[in-house]
């Protein structure tokens, strides 16, 4: 997903369908990526969730997710 609008739409869809959580991180870790498919960025954010588990996102994806999950409501 190189198009910013497509990325935003995809992240919102994942929030709405439950693939991505609707909760704030308990703690975040920033560092080098783990070798995923993104060729544009070199920073990955690991988000430890309050109810256990973690999600890993590229920095740009994390920024979109963090801004969008509080506003996402099923329609």
C-alpha positions, 0 to 999 in steps of 0.5 A: 500500500503505497498510496496514503489514502489506501493505507489509511483506508486499510488501517481503518478497515482492520480496526473496524473488523477487529484485526487491529485493536482499539486500545492504547499501548501500554508501552511502545518500543522503537527500533530497526525493522525486523526485515518485513517487506517495507522498502521505504522505512527503517523504523518499526514500532512495537506496541505492548497492549494492556490486555496482553500481546503486542502488535508491530507496525511501521512508524507511519502505520503506527501513527495512522493507527494511533490517530484513527482507532479512537475515532473508528466506529462501526457503521 
